[in-house]
Amino acid sequence: LNLWQDDVNDMIMYRGVKSGNPDKIGGPSFFSSEEEFAKTNGKTSAFKLNVKNPKIIDKRTWSDSVGSWDNMRPDAQKMLVKSLRDEGFDSVVCDYETMWLAFVIDPNRTKLV
């Protein structure tokens, strides 16, 4: 297995939401290995991920792409997801120095714990 699989799929990842129930995932979602970081978005829930083919990116690329998700127009968000899918990726994973970050396209690749 690759290092990212050992780390990201085997650890607890946290999802924080500004409103609504963090247990309910209806589309692409962000996760952090650090619960305190996830809490900056509001209420959190713990998940296990089962990503198969993530796009591995560095911290700078994260900030320039999926990290700016909240500032993107809905059509730009759809284009980003389509682009990732077209390239065969089911997620984006980043070793963000002090934590792992993941952007998971398909909610079926997550399991509430």
Secondary structure, 3 states (H helix, E strand, C coil): CCHHHHHHHCCCEEEEECCCCCCCCCCCEEEECCHHHHHHHCEEEEEEECCCCEEEECHHHHHHCHHHHHHCCHHHHHHHHHHHHHCCCCEEEEECCCCEEEEECCHHHEEEC
